Amino acid sequence: MTSTSLPDSLIATLPGTSYTDPGIFAQEQERIFEAMWFCAVRASDLPRPGAFRTVEVGRESILITRARDGSLRAYFNVCRHRGARLCTQESGEVKRAFQCPYHAWTYDLTGKLVAAPNLTKMPDVGRTEYGLASVAVCEWLGYVWVCLAEDPPPFEEVVQDVVARLGDTESIEHYDIAGLEVGRRIVYDVRANWKLIVENFMECYHCATIHPELTEVLPEFADGYAAQYYVGHGAEFGEDVRGFTVDGSEGLDRIPGVSAEQDRRYYAITVRPQVFVNLVPDHVIFHRMYPVAVDRTVVECDWLYLPDVVRSGKDVSRSVELFDRVNRQDFDACERTQPGMRSRLYAKGGVLVPSEHHIGEFHDWVQGRLGAQPGPGAQPRPGAQPGPGAQPR
């Protein structure tokens, strides 16, 4: 079946190799994850100078910490001497400096080389020149974003892209995401290509099939066209639903900035390349993807609540359980799809129905980042809803 033989209702997907070829995945690491702004850690995970986390960004290990003045810093997690990995733990805290366990080259929190065996006998070695290699860093929505590119694009492009989907900056600012606190964090190890996870998040054609709890709370999702419910409209809670919880029971206190128009509605946005943000009146669910192999993606999901909710120990289990179930249902579907990508039947790919046509724009974006031409049927995308209307569930 070729793109020219498809009926008007269907458009072609990417071929199966796009989800299974390590060479394509290496290109995605280089041209997407290492070239764009990447959401790395929650800023509150680095509460003090010397606290650190290591994160895999593309093919690189990145060390993120706070300097003595409280500023955020990010470095390649590589000793400048012989290339040993500086920090092998995912998180931790140092008092004043990072020391390589191989030859004891030591760097302060600003990355400057401050000590090494016999360093005083090498006066020509520049302490800054041979310090840790810095990575661009920015804080937004309470998260630390890094960019490995030598000439990072303006971070405002990330914000502008989101604003274009929201319609205005205030829509997301109402939730004060930076001022919320992590009430629960769950890490999922998904045996599927990162694009399958993005595609799944972008459509609700599957919602009635695999998300019974979600469609009870959000009845609009049952018709499969919920991709059209973007921020600015939102999906309305069911008439008898009192909160965004697994059983529709009462939620928590509404976030003060949430407007009356945003109350009792669910909104979702993607921030390319690897963030999903879900907004409901009393909490925010924030996903970060870490693609680690062509067929494996680690997803770290934070449930964010008002500080008083977290510090008082209020029960958040019913709200956590709802989206935890949604996550597990989605990831199970992605893991069931991944083996099919290697089938000879999927060599030329599959098809997208009208409520999924906007996924074609995502495919075109990926192809464009890799320097490839859009695939068959990409222009025009019949039935596609470009711009703010083409949003995920």
C-alpha positions as CSV (number, residue, x, y, z in Angstrom):
1,M,0.0,0.0,0.0
2,T,1.5,3.3,-1.1
3,S,0.6,6.8,-0.1
4,T,-0.9,7.4,-3.6
5,S,-3.3,4.5,-3.0
6,L,-4.6,5.8,0.3
7,P,-8.2,7.0,0.6
8,D,-8.5,10.7,1.6
9,S,-9.4,9.7,5.2
10,L,-5.9,8.2,5.7
11,I,-2.4,9.6,5.6
12,A,0.9,7.6,6.0
13,T,2.9,7.3,9.1
14,L,6.7,7.1,9.4
15,P,8.2,3.8,8.3
16,G,8.9,1.1,10.9
17,T,12.7,1.7,10.7
18,S,12.2,5.2,12.1
19,Y,11.4,3.4,15.4
20,T,14.0,0.6,15.3
21,D,17.1,1.8,13.4
22,P,19.9,2.7,15.9
23,G,21.4,5.0,13.2
24,I,18.2,7.1,13.0
25,F,18.1,7.2,16.8
26,A,21.7,8.5,16.9
27,Q,20.7,11.2,14.4
28,E,17.8,12.2,16.7
29,Q,20.1,12.3,19.7
30,E,22.4,14.7,17.8
31,R,20.0,16.9,16.0
32,I,17.1,17.0,18.4
33,F,18.0,16.2,22.0
34,E,21.5,17.6,21.9
35,A,20.5,20.7,19.8
36,M,17.4,21.8,21.5
37,W,16.5,23.0,25.0
38,F,16.0,19.8,27.1
39,C,14.0,19.8,30.3
40,A,16.4,18.1,32.8
41,V,15.4,18.3,36.5
42,R,13.1,20.0,38.9
43,A,14.9,23.0,40.3
44,S,13.8,22.0,43.8
45,D,15.8,18.8,43.4
46,L,18.8,21.1,43.8
47,P,17.9,22.9,47.1
48,R,21.4,23.9,48.1
49,P,24.9,24.8,46.7
50,G,26.6,21.5,45.9
51,A,23.5,19.5,45.4
52,F,23.7,17.8,42.0
53,R,21.9,15.5,39.6
54,T,23.3,13.8,36.5
55,V,21.1,13.5,33.5
56,E,21.5,11.7,30.1
57,V,20.9,14.2,27.4
58,G,21.2,12.6,24.0
59,R,24.5,10.8,24.1
60,E,26.0,12.9,26.9
61,S,25.9,12.7,30.7
62,I,25.3,16.2,32.1
63,L,26.0,17.3,35.6
64,I,23.7,19.9,37.0
65,T,24.3,21.7,40.3
66,R,24.1,25.0,42.2
67,A,27.1,27.3,42.8
68,R,27.8,29.0,46.1
69,D,25.8,32.0,45.0
70,G,22.7,29.8,44.3
71,S,22.9,30.0,40.6
72,L,22.3,27.0,38.5
73,R,25.2,25.5,36.6
74,A,25.5,22.6,34.1
75,Y,28.6,20.8,32.8
76,F,29.6,17.8,30.7
77,N,30.1,15.1,33.3
78,V,33.6,14.4,32.0
79,C,36.9,15.1,33.6
80,R,39.1,17.3,31.5
81,H,42.2,15.2,32.2
82,R,41.6,11.7,30.9
83,G,37.8,11.7,30.3
84,A,36.7,9.8,33.4
85,R,33.1,10.3,34.4
86,L,33.2,12.8,37.3
87,C,30.0,11.8,39.1
88,T,28.6,8.2,38.8
89,Q,25.6,8.7,41.0
90,E,22.3,10.0,39.7
91,S,22.1,12.5,42.6
92,G,24.0,13.6,45.6
93,E,25.7,16.6,47.3
94,V,29.3,17.8,47.6
95,K,30.5,20.5,50.0
96,R,32.7,22.6,47.9
97,A,34.0,20.8,44.8
98,F,33.7,17.8,42.5
99,Q,36.8,15.5,42.5
100,C,37.5,13.0,39.8
101,P,38.0,9.5,41.4
102,Y,40.7,8.6,38.9
103,H,43.5,11.2,39.3
104,A,41.9,13.6,41.7
105,W,41.5,16.6,39.4
106,T,39.2,18.8,41.4
107,Y,36.7,21.4,40.2
108,D,34.8,24.0,42.2
109,L,31.0,24.6,41.8
110,T,31.7,27.1,39.0
111,G,33.6,24.5,37.1
112,K,37.1,26.0,37.7
113,L,40.0,23.6,38.1
114,V,41.1,24.2,41.7
115,A,43.4,21.3,42.4
116,A,45.2,18.3,40.9
117,P,48.3,16.3,41.9
118,N,51.4,18.4,41.0
119,L,49.3,21.2,39.5
120,T,51.5,23.9,41.1
121,K,54.4,22.5,38.9
122,M,52.3,23.2,35.8
123,P,51.9,27.0,35.9
124,D,51.0,27.1,32.2
125,V,47.8,25.1,32.8
126,G,44.9,27.5,32.8
127,R,42.5,26.9,35.7
128,T,39.5,28.1,33.7
129,E,40.6,26.8,30.3
130,Y,40.9,23.2,31.8
131,G,37.9,23.6,34.0
132,L,34.6,21.7,33.3
133,A,33.0,22.3,30.0
134,S,29.8,24.4,30.6
135,V,26.4,23.8,29.2
136,A,23.7,26.5,28.6
137,V,21.1,26.5,31.4
138,C,17.8,28.2,32.0
139,E,15.0,27.9,34.6
140,W,11.3,27.9,33.6
141,L,8.2,26.5,35.2
142,G,10.3,25.5,38.1
143,Y,12.4,23.2,36.0
144,V,16.0,23.3,34.8
145,W,16.4,23.3,31.0
146,V,19.8,22.7,29.4
147,C,21.1,23.0,25.8
148,L,24.2,21.3,24.6
149,A,24.5,23.2,21.3
150,E,27.5,25.4,20.9
151,D,25.2,28.2,19.8
152,P,22.0,27.5,21.7
153,P,18.8,28.9,20.2
154,P,17.1,31.6,22.3
155,F,15.1,30.0,25.1
156,E,12.3,32.4,24.2
157,E,11.7,30.2,21.2
158,V,10.6,27.4,23.6
159,V,8.3,29.8,25.4
160,Q,7.0,31.3,22.2
161,D,6.1,27.9,20.8
162,V,4.1,27.1,24.0
163,V,2.5,30.5,24.0
164,A,1.4,29.9,20.4
165,R,-0.4,26.8,21.5
166,L,-1.9,28.4,24.6
167,G,-2.9,31.7,23.0
168,D,-1.4,33.7,25.8
169,T,1.2,33.5,28.5
170,E,-1.3,34.0,31.3
171,S,-3.1,30.7,30.6
172,I,-0.2,28.7,32.0
173,E,1.0,31.3,34.5
174,H,-2.4,30.9,36.3
175,Y,-1.2,27.6,37.6
176,D,2.1,29.0,39.1
177,I,3.9,25.7,38.2
178,A,7.2,27.0,39.6
179,G,5.5,27.7,43.0
180,L,4.0,24.2,43.3
181,E,5.8,21.3,45.1
182,V,6.3,17.7,44.1
183,G,3.8,15.6,45.9
184,R,4.6,12.4,44.1
185,R,7.2,11.3,41.5
186,I,7.0,8.0,39.6
187,V,9.7,6.9,37.1
188,Y,8.6,4.6,34.3
189,D,11.0,2.5,32.2
190,V,9.2,2.1,28.9
191,R,10.4,-0.4,26.3
192,A,9.4,1.7,23.4
193,N,10.7,4.4,21.1
194,W,10.2,7.9,22.3
195,K,8.2,8.9,19.2
196,L,5.6,6.3,20.0
197,I,5.1,7.9,23.4
198,V,4.7,11.4,21.9
199,E,2.3,10.1,19.2
200,N,0.2,8.4,21.9
201,F,0.0,11.5,24.0
202,M,-1.1,13.6,20.9
203,E,-4.2,11.6,20.2
204,C,-7.3,10.3,21.9
205,Y,-8.5,7.8,19.3
206,H,-7.4,5.1,21.8
207,C,-9.0,6.7,24.9
208,A,-12.3,4.9,24.9
209,T,-10.4,1.6,24.4
210,I,-7.8,1.7,27.1
211,H,-8.6,4.6,29.4
212,P,-11.9,3.8,31.2
213,E,-11.1,5.8,34.3
214,L,-10.1,8.9,32.3
215,T,-13.2,8.9,30.0
216,E,-15.4,8.6,33.1
217,V,-13.8,11.9,34.4
218,L,-13.6,13.5,30.9
219,P,-16.5,12.1,28.9
220,E,-15.5,14.2,25.8
221,F,-12.5,11.9,25.4
222,A,-14.6,8.9,24.6
223,D,-15.4,10.1,21.1
224,G,-11.7,10.0,20.0
225,Y,-11.5,13.6,18.9
226,A,-10.1,15.0,22.1
227,A,-7.0,16.1,20.2
228,Q,-9.0,19.1,19.3
229,Y,-9.3,20.2,23.0
230,Y,-6.3,22.4,23.3
231,V,-5.4,24.9,26.0
232,G,-7.8,27.8,25.5
233,H,-10.7,25.3,25.4
234,G,-9.9,22.3,27.6
235,A,-11.9,19.1,28.2
236,E,-14.7,19.6,30.7
237,F,-15.2,17.3,33.7
238,G,-18.2,15.1,33.7
239,E,-21.4,16.5,35.2
240,D,-21.2,14.3,38.3
241,V,-17.4,14.5,38.6
242,R,-16.2,16.5,41.6
243,G,-12.4,16.2,41.0
244,F,-9.7,14.9,38.8
245,T,-9.4,11.7,40.7
246,V,-9.5,8.0,39.9
247,D,-13.1,7.8,41.1
248,G,-14.3,11.3,40.3
249,S,-14.4,12.1,44.0
250,E,-13.6,15.5,45.6
251,G,-10.1,16.9,44.7
252,L,-8.0,19.4,46.6
253,D,-8.1,23.1,47.0
254,R,-8.1,24.9,43.6
255,I,-4.8,26.6,42.7
256,P,-5.5,30.3,43.5
257,G,-4.6,31.7,40.1
258,V,-6.8,29.3,38.1
259,S,-9.5,31.3,36.5
260,A,-13.2,30.4,36.6
261,E,-13.0,29.6,32.9
262,Q,-10.2,27.1,33.6
263,D,-12.0,25.5,36.6
264,R,-13.4,21.9,36.0
265,R,-11.4,21.6,32.8
266,Y,-8.3,19.6,31.8
267,Y,-5.7,21.0,29.4
268,A,-2.6,19.4,27.9
269,I,0.4,20.7,25.9
270,T,3.6,19.3,24.6
271,V,6.9,21.2,24.8
272,R,9.1,19.7,22.2
273,P,11.1,17.6,22.2
274,Q,10.3,15.7,25.5
275,V,7.9,17.3,27.8
276,F,4.1,16.9,28.4
277,V,2.3,19.2,30.8
278,N,-1.2,18.3,32.1
279,L,-3.2,21.1,33.9
280,V,-6.2,20.6,36.2
281,P,-7.6,23.0,38.8
282,D,-5.8,21.6,41.8
283,H,-2.6,20.1,40.5
284,V,-0.2,19.8,37.5
285,I,1.2,16.6,36.1
286,F,4.5,17.1,34.4
287,H,6.2,14.4,32.3
288,R,9.8,14.4,31.1
289,M,11.1,11.8,28.7
290,Y,14.7,10.6,28.6
291,P,15.2,8.6,25.4
292,V,18.1,6.2,26.2
293,A,17.9,3.7,23.3
294,V,16.0,3.3,20.1
295,D,13.5,1.0,21.9
296,R,13.7,2.3,25.5
297,T,12.6,5.6,27.1
298,V,12.7,6.6,30.7
299,V,9.8,8.8,31.7
300,E,9.9,10.8,34.9
301,C,6.4,12.1,36.0
302,D,5.9,14.7,38.7
303,W,2.5,15.4,40.4
304,L,2.7,19.0,41.6
305,Y,0.5,20.5,44.3
306,L,0.2,23.6,46.4
307,P,2.9,23.7,49.0
308,D,0.3,23.5,51.9
309,V,-1.0,20.3,50.4
310,V,2.4,18.7,50.3
311,R,3.6,19.9,53.7
312,S,0.4,19.1,55.5
313,G,0.5,15.5,54.3
314,K,-2.9,15.6,52.7
315,D,-3.9,12.4,50.8
316,V,-3.2,12.9,47.1
317,S,-3.4,9.2,46.3
318,R,-6.7,9.4,44.3
319,S,-5.4,12.1,42.0
320,V,-2.0,10.3,41.6
321,E,-3.8,7.0,40.9
322,L,-5.8,8.4,38.0
323,F,-2.9,9.5,35.9
324,D,-0.6,6.7,37.0
325,R,-3.2,4.3,35.6
326,V,-3.4,6.4,32.4
327,N,0.4,6.4,32.1
328,R,0.6,2.6,32.6
329,Q,-2.2,2.0,30.1
330,D,-0.4,4.3,27.6
331,F,3.0,2.8,28.1
332,D,1.7,-0.7,27.8
333,A,0.2,0.2,24.5
334,C,3.5,1.7,23.3
335,E,5.4,-1.4,24.4
336,R,2.8,-3.6,22.5
337,T,3.4,-1.4,19.4
338,Q,7.2,-1.4,19.5
339,P,7.7,-5.0,18.3
340,G,5.4,-4.4,15.3
341,M,7.7,-1.7,14.1
342,R,10.1,-4.5,13.1
343,S,7.6,-6.4,11.1
344,R,8.0,-6.6,7.3
345,L,4.3,-5.5,7.2
346,Y,5.3,-2.1,8.7
347,A,8.3,-1.5,6.5
348,K,6.5,1.4,4.8
349,G,4.6,2.3,7.9
350,G,0.9,2.5,8.9
351,V,-1.9,5.0,8.6
352,L,-3.4,7.9,10.5
353,V,-7.2,8.4,10.7
354,P,-8.7,11.9,10.6
355,S,-8.6,12.4,14.4
356,E,-4.8,11.6,14.2
357,H,-3.9,13.6,11.2
358,H,-2.2,16.3,13.3
359,I,0.4,13.6,14.2
360,G,1.6,13.9,10.6
361,E,2.9,17.4,11.5
362,F,4.9,15.9,14.3
363,H,6.4,13.4,11.8
364,D,7.2,16.3,9.4
365,W,8.9,18.1,12.3
366,V,11.1,15.1,13.2
367,Q,12.0,14.6,9.5
368,G,12.9,18.3,9.2
369,R,15.1,18.2,12.3
370,L,17.0,15.2,10.7
371,G,17.3,17.1,7.4
372,A,15.0,14.8,5.6
373,Q,12.1,15.7,3.3
374,P,8.6,15.2,4.7
375,G,7.2,11.8,4.0
376,P,4.6,10.8,1.4
377,G,1.3,12.6,1.9
378,A,2.9,15.2,4.2
379,Q,2.0,18.2,2.2
380,P,-0.8,18.9,2.3
381,R,-2.1,17.0,5.3
382,P,-5.8,16.3,4.5
383,G,-7.9,16.9,7.5
384,A,-5.0,18.1,9.6
385,Q,-5.6,20.9,12.1
386,P,-2.3,22.9,12.2
387,G,-1.5,25.4,14.9
388,P,-3.2,25.7,18.2
389,G,-6.1,23.3,17.3
390,A,-3.7,20.4,16.8
391,Q,-3.1,19.6,20.5
392,P,-2.7,16.5,22.5
393,R,-5.3,15.1,24.9
